[in-house]
Amino acid sequence: MDDKRDTQQFEIPREKRSPRDTLLGVYDAMREKGYDPVNQIVGYLLSGDPTYITSHNNARYLISRIERDELLEELVRAYVERK
């Protein structure tokens, strides 16, 4: 029997996209819209201003779900691990 005095918990499932997958998706969305994705993503990472990212394909929402330092970490890791 449920006790009506107990607090119920509700969690909205969070989308589990890796920083890498997010960056690739945002990159593709920027290209589709005719933007230079590298310049736009750098603008976003430096400023934190989401208007550098298009809303096409939900890219702005997706990139805003990940901390900028996590995105930078992913970029540095991918760069230094290239051989």
Secondary structure, 3 states (H helix, E strand, C coil): CCCCCCCCCCCCCCCCCCHHHHHHHHHHHHHHCCCCHHHHHHHHHHHCCHHHCCCHHHHHHHHHCCCHHHHHHHHHHHHHHCC
